[in-house]
Amino acid sequence: MSIQHDIETGKSDLHNISGLVGDAMAQVAKLFQNEVDLAKAELGEKVQKLGGALGLLAVGAALVIPAIVMALFTLSSALISAGWSPTLAYLTSAIVAAAISGALFAVGIKRLNARSLTPQETIRQFEKDKDTVKGMVR
């Protein structure tokens, strides 16, 4: 009778353990799904930020072109009036335009750097979840 009781107890324990393992796996699956949802939300936010930055670059470029052209003509006229040769005056204006466009591109590229577009919160959460699952396995 003792052996029969031990067999029944062992079957019950095995059933309980398999139930716990099943629950743990269900929790891991739910955790993974939550992380995927978080990643989607965060990447959507980053795409919006990227679109906003690109939009600002495009609008800025479109609006600044006429103003820069007029300023460069004014600079060239002032240099020619000051006695510079027209060729040297226009070349100086072109160099000024190149410097301004370089500054605008630098600001745009700074806004598009990879670090600001990386889904930091999702990566941090995945690391926490990895540690949690490791703790569950032990």
C-alpha positions as CSV (number, residue, x, y, z in Angstrom):
1,M,0.0,0.0,0.0
2,S,2.9,2.4,0.6
3,I,4.3,1.8,-2.9
4,Q,0.9,2.5,-4.4
5,H,0.6,5.7,-2.3
6,D,4.0,6.8,-3.5
7,I,3.1,6.2,-7.1
8,E,-0.1,8.2,-6.8
9,T,1.7,11.0,-5.0
10,G,4.4,11.0,-7.7
11,K,1.8,11.2,-10.5
12,S,0.2,14.1,-8.7
13,D,3.5,15.9,-8.3
14,L,4.3,15.3,-11.9
15,H,0.9,16.7,-12.9
16,N,1.5,19.8,-10.7
17,I,5.0,20.3,-12.1
18,S,3.8,20.0,-15.7
19,G,1.1,22.5,-14.9
20,L,3.6,25.0,-13.4
21,V,5.9,24.6,-16.5
22,G,2.9,25.2,-18.8
23,D,2.0,28.3,-16.8
24,A,5.5,29.5,-17.0
25,M,5.7,29.0,-20.7
26,A,2.4,30.8,-21.1
27,Q,3.7,33.8,-19.1
28,V,6.9,33.8,-21.3
29,A,4.8,33.8,-24.4
30,K,2.6,36.7,-23.1
31,L,5.7,38.6,-22.0
32,F,7.2,38.2,-25.5
33,Q,3.9,39.4,-27.1
34,N,3.9,42.4,-24.8
35,E,7.5,43.2,-25.9
36,V,6.6,42.9,-29.5
37,D,3.7,45.3,-29.0
38,L,6.1,47.7,-27.2
39,A,8.6,47.5,-30.0
40,K,5.9,48.3,-32.6
41,A,4.7,51.3,-30.6
42,E,8.2,52.6,-30.1
43,L,9.3,52.1,-33.7
44,G,6.1,53.9,-34.8
45,E,7.1,56.8,-32.6
46,K,10.6,56.8,-34.1
47,V,9.2,56.7,-37.7
48,Q,7.0,59.7,-36.8
49,K,10.1,61.5,-35.5
50,L,12.0,60.7,-38.6
51,G,9.2,61.9,-40.8
52,G,9.0,65.1,-38.8
53,A,12.7,65.7,-39.2
54,L,12.6,65.1,-42.9
55,G,9.6,67.4,-43.3
56,L,11.4,70.2,-41.5
57,L,14.4,69.7,-43.7
58,A,12.3,69.9,-46.9
59,V,10.3,72.9,-45.8
60,G,13.4,74.7,-44.5
61,A,15.2,74.0,-47.8
62,A,12.2,75.3,-49.9
63,L,11.8,78.5,-47.8
64,V,15.4,79.4,-47.5
65,I,16.4,79.1,-51.1
66,P,14.8,82.4,-52.3
67,A,16.2,84.3,-49.3
68,I,19.7,83.0,-49.8
69,V,19.6,83.8,-53.5
70,M,18.6,87.4,-52.8
71,A,21.2,87.7,-50.1
72,L,23.9,86.3,-52.4
73,F,22.9,88.8,-55.2
74,T,23.0,91.6,-52.6
75,L,26.4,90.5,-51.4
76,S,27.7,90.2,-55.0
77,S,26.4,93.7,-55.8
78,A,27.9,95.2,-52.7
79,L,31.3,93.6,-53.5
80,I,31.1,94.8,-57.1
81,S,30.2,98.3,-55.9
82,A,33.2,98.1,-53.5
83,G,35.5,97.6,-56.5
84,W,35.8,93.8,-56.7
85,S,35.7,92.1,-60.0
86,P,32.4,90.5,-60.8
87,T,34.0,87.1,-61.1
88,L,35.5,87.3,-57.6
89,A,32.3,88.8,-56.1
90,Y,30.2,85.9,-57.5
91,L,32.8,83.3,-56.4
92,T,32.7,84.8,-52.8
93,S,28.9,84.6,-52.9
94,A,29.1,81.0,-54.0
95,I,31.4,80.1,-51.1
96,V,29.0,81.8,-48.6
97,A,26.2,79.8,-50.1
98,A,28.1,76.5,-49.7
99,A,28.9,77.3,-46.1
100,I,25.2,78.0,-45.3
101,S,24.0,74.8,-47.0
102,G,26.7,72.8,-45.1
103,A,25.4,74.2,-41.9
104,L,21.8,73.2,-42.8
105,F,22.8,69.7,-43.8
106,A,24.7,69.3,-40.5
107,V,21.7,70.2,-38.5
108,G,19.5,67.8,-40.5
109,I,22.0,65.0,-40.2
110,K,22.3,65.6,-36.4
111,R,18.5,65.2,-36.1
112,L,18.7,61.9,-38.0
113,N,21.5,60.2,-36.0
114,A,21.0,56.5,-35.3
115,R,21.2,56.9,-31.5
116,S,18.0,59.1,-31.4
117,L,16.1,56.7,-33.7
118,T,17.1,53.5,-31.7
119,P,14.2,52.0,-29.7
120,Q,16.0,52.4,-26.4
121,E,13.0,51.5,-24.2
122,T,12.3,48.3,-26.1
123,I,15.9,47.2,-25.9
124,R,16.0,47.9,-22.1
125,Q,12.8,46.0,-21.6
126,F,14.0,43.0,-23.6
127,E,17.1,42.9,-21.4
128,K,14.9,42.9,-18.2
129,D,12.7,40.2,-19.7
130,K,15.7,38.1,-20.6
131,D,16.9,38.3,-17.0
132,T,13.4,37.4,-15.7
133,V,13.1,34.3,-18.0
134,K,16.6,33.2,-16.9
135,G,15.4,33.5,-13.3
136,M,12.4,31.4,-14.0
137,V,14.4,28.7,-15.6
138,R,16.7,28.3,-12.6
